[in-house]
């Protein structure tokens, strides 16, 4: 059995009413279902983005080869 934890959040009356309306429109039974779904969805999107960014980064050695010439071009001019 999974361990259950609580999360307490405080909303203004207007926020709660708006979120409950959104939950109803989205077919969620409760505001809690909407919150859990939304947080998990955003977390999954962020994880995918981070994994994609890590894959697209150059290996350390290759990156150094590209950066070194750039660094030299950006050095201040000597008088």
Secondary structure as GFF3:
##gff-version 3
##sequence-region A 1 79
A	DSSP	alpha_helix	13	25	.	.	.	ID=ss1
A	DSSP	alpha_helix	31	56	.	.	.	ID=ss2
A	DSSP	alpha_helix	60	73	.	.	.	ID=ss3
###
